Amino acid sequence: MDFRGLFAHFKEMKHYFIVVLLVFTASLYLGWQFSGQYASFLGAQVSGLQELGDKLGASKHPQLMFFIVIFLNNALKSILIVFLGLLAGVLPLYMLVTNGMVLGYVLSLQHSDNLLMLIVKGILPHGIIELPMVMLACAYGLKLGILVGKSILQVFVPNDKKTARRELRRVFNLTLPLCVLITGALLVAAAIESSLTMWLVGQ
């Protein structure tokens, strides 16, 4: 697997990284500052997560179950969003907006005295790995979607000028090391979230 090629390609992806970071940040702000306007949608998302958490907490081996569910959920969604970008580049953006707004909504529900502790104890330990991986997946999903669109537009262009198709093939060949990187990092993040993060939140 060409990890060296993938890391080298990150330099070419800087504009996509900036876009996904801005979209996520703006979405987090919307979820935080305008939580009342989106309360029904965001509240349903949070309620679903709480119900799942309650079921896992009541299981025979809660820590193990949390680890498995967190890892599979994050890894499968992230890998899926990379390839769904081939069908519609807007799907990675939708995932970013949804995750950002849900996080902002959760933060808005906290008392100001507890907000910093929630970030430090409940988000930072695993989020420092998890969030960049989700954004990385969305950036490549967006890139693939745009290249597919360009390839379609260049269908009547002479073969020697069909740059988008060649670029699409090159980027697609990087998806295997990309998925391995994302999966490995999210495995570590899930281990931290199901152990250290849960312990810190319980203190």
C-alpha positions as CSV (number, residue, x, y, z in Angstrom):
1,M,0.0,0.0,0.0
2,D,1.3,3.4,-1.0
3,F,1.2,5.3,2.3
4,R,4.0,7.5,1.2
5,G,2.0,8.5,-1.9
6,L,-1.1,9.2,0.3
7,F,0.8,11.4,2.7
8,A,2.4,13.2,-0.3
9,H,-1.1,13.7,-1.7
10,F,-2.2,15.5,1.4
11,K,-0.3,18.5,0.2
12,E,-2.6,18.6,-2.9
13,M,-5.6,18.3,-0.6
14,K,-5.0,21.4,1.5
15,H,-7.9,23.4,-0.1
16,Y,-10.3,20.5,0.6
17,F,-9.0,20.2,4.2
18,I,-9.7,23.9,4.6
19,V,-13.2,23.6,3.2
20,V,-14.2,20.7,5.4
21,L,-12.8,22.4,8.5
22,L,-14.7,25.6,7.7
23,V,-18.0,23.7,7.1
24,F,-17.6,21.7,10.3
25,T,-16.8,24.8,12.3
26,A,-19.7,26.7,10.8
27,S,-22.0,23.8,11.5
28,L,-20.9,23.5,15.1
29,Y,-21.6,27.3,15.5
30,L,-25.1,26.9,14.1
31,G,-25.9,24.0,16.3
32,W,-24.6,25.9,19.3
33,Q,-26.0,29.4,18.7
34,F,-29.3,28.4,17.0
35,S,-30.0,25.2,18.9
36,G,-33.7,26.2,19.4
37,Q,-34.4,26.5,15.7
38,Y,-33.1,23.0,15.0
39,A,-34.1,21.4,18.4
40,S,-36.5,18.8,16.9
41,F,-33.9,17.4,14.4
42,L,-30.9,17.7,16.7
43,G,-32.7,16.5,19.7
44,A,-33.8,13.4,17.9
45,Q,-30.2,12.6,17.0
46,V,-29.0,13.1,20.5
47,S,-31.9,11.0,21.9
48,G,-31.0,8.2,19.6
49,L,-27.5,8.2,20.9
50,Q,-28.6,8.4,24.5
51,E,-30.9,5.3,24.0
52,L,-28.1,3.4,22.4
53,G,-25.8,4.4,25.3
54,D,-28.3,3.2,27.8
55,K,-28.6,-0.2,26.1
56,L,-24.9,-0.6,25.9
57,G,-24.5,0.5,29.5
58,A,-26.9,-2.2,30.6
59,S,-25.1,-4.9,28.7
60,K,-23.0,-7.6,30.4
61,H,-19.7,-6.1,29.2
62,P,-20.5,-2.4,28.7
63,Q,-17.0,-1.2,28.1
64,L,-16.3,-3.8,25.4
65,M,-19.7,-3.1,23.8
66,F,-19.1,0.6,23.7
67,F,-15.7,0.0,22.1
68,I,-17.2,-2.3,19.4
69,V,-20.1,-0.1,18.6
70,I,-18.2,3.2,18.6
71,F,-15.4,1.7,16.4
72,L,-17.8,0.0,13.9
73,N,-20.1,3.1,13.7
74,N,-17.2,5.6,13.1
75,A,-15.1,3.4,10.8
76,L,-18.0,2.2,8.6
77,K,-19.5,5.6,8.2
78,S,-16.1,7.2,7.4
79,I,-15.2,4.6,4.8
80,L,-18.7,4.7,3.3
81,I,-18.6,8.5,3.0
82,V,-15.3,8.3,1.0
83,F,-16.9,6.1,-1.6
84,L,-20.4,7.7,-1.5
85,G,-18.6,10.9,-2.6
86,L,-18.3,9.1,-6.0
87,L,-22.0,9.2,-6.3
88,A,-22.7,12.6,-4.9
89,G,-20.1,14.9,-3.5
90,V,-22.7,16.6,-1.3
91,L,-23.0,13.5,1.0
92,P,-19.7,14.1,2.7
93,L,-20.8,17.7,3.3
94,Y,-24.0,16.5,4.8
95,M,-22.2,14.2,7.2
96,L,-20.0,17.2,8.3
97,V,-22.9,19.5,8.8
98,T,-24.9,16.9,10.8
99,N,-22.0,16.0,13.0
100,G,-21.0,19.6,13.6
101,M,-24.5,20.7,14.4
102,V,-25.1,17.8,16.8
103,L,-21.8,18.5,18.6
104,G,-22.7,22.2,18.8
105,Y,-26.2,21.4,20.1
106,V,-24.8,19.1,22.8
107,L,-22.4,21.9,23.9
108,S,-25.2,24.4,24.0
109,L,-27.1,22.2,26.6
110,Q,-24.2,22.4,29.0
111,H,-24.0,25.0,31.8
112,S,-21.1,27.4,31.2
113,D,-19.3,26.1,34.3
114,N,-19.3,22.6,32.9
115,L,-18.6,23.4,29.3
116,L,-14.8,23.5,29.6
117,M,-14.7,20.2,31.6
118,L,-17.0,18.5,29.0
119,I,-14.6,19.5,26.2
120,V,-11.4,18.5,28.1
121,K,-12.8,15.3,29.6
122,G,-15.5,14.2,27.2
123,I,-14.4,15.2,23.8
124,L,-10.6,16.0,23.6
125,P,-9.1,12.6,24.6
126,H,-10.6,10.7,21.7
127,G,-11.8,13.7,19.6
128,I,-8.3,14.8,18.8
129,I,-8.0,11.6,16.7
130,E,-11.6,11.0,15.7
131,L,-12.6,14.4,14.3
132,P,-9.5,14.7,12.0
133,M,-10.2,11.2,10.6
134,V,-13.9,12.0,9.9
135,M,-12.8,15.3,8.2
136,L,-10.2,13.4,6.2
137,A,-12.8,11.0,5.0
138,C,-15.1,13.8,4.0
139,A,-12.4,15.7,2.2
140,Y,-11.6,12.7,0.0
141,G,-15.2,11.9,-0.5
142,L,-15.7,15.5,-1.7
143,K,-12.6,15.3,-3.9
144,L,-13.8,12.1,-5.6
145,G,-17.3,13.6,-6.1
146,I,-15.9,16.7,-7.8
147,L,-13.6,14.6,-10.0
148,V,-16.5,12.4,-11.1
149,G,-18.4,15.6,-12.0
150,K,-15.4,16.9,-14.0
151,S,-15.0,13.6,-15.7
152,I,-18.6,13.7,-16.9
153,L,-18.2,17.3,-18.2
154,Q,-15.1,16.2,-20.1
155,V,-16.8,13.3,-21.9
156,F,-16.6,15.1,-25.2
157,V,-13.1,16.4,-24.7
158,P,-10.2,14.7,-26.6
159,N,-8.6,11.8,-24.6
160,D,-5.3,13.6,-24.2
161,K,-7.1,16.5,-22.4
162,K,-9.2,14.4,-20.1
163,T,-7.2,15.3,-17.0
164,A,-10.1,14.7,-14.6
165,R,-10.4,11.0,-15.4
166,R,-6.6,10.5,-14.9
167,E,-6.7,12.4,-11.6
168,L,-9.8,10.4,-10.5
169,R,-8.0,7.1,-11.2
170,R,-4.9,8.4,-9.3
171,V,-6.9,9.5,-6.2
172,F,-9.1,6.3,-6.2
173,N,-5.9,4.2,-6.1
174,L,-5.1,6.0,-2.8
175,T,-8.4,5.0,-1.2
176,L,-7.0,1.7,0.1
177,P,-4.2,3.2,2.2
178,L,-6.6,6.0,3.1
179,C,-9.2,3.5,4.5
180,V,-6.5,1.6,6.4
181,L,-5.2,4.8,8.0
182,I,-8.7,5.9,8.9
183,T,-9.6,2.5,10.3
184,G,-6.5,2.2,12.4
185,A,-6.8,5.7,13.8
186,L,-10.5,5.2,14.6
187,L,-9.6,1.9,16.4
188,V,-7.3,3.9,18.7
189,A,-9.9,6.6,19.2
190,A,-12.6,4.1,20.0
191,A,-10.3,2.4,22.6
192,I,-9.7,5.8,24.2
193,E,-13.4,6.8,24.2
194,S,-14.6,3.6,25.7
195,S,-11.9,3.6,28.4
196,L,-10.2,6.9,29.3
197,T,-13.0,9.3,28.1
198,M,-15.6,7.3,30.0
199,W,-13.4,7.2,33.1
200,L,-12.8,11.0,33.0
201,V,-16.4,11.8,32.5
202,G,-17.3,9.6,35.5
203,Q,-14.9,11.5,37.8
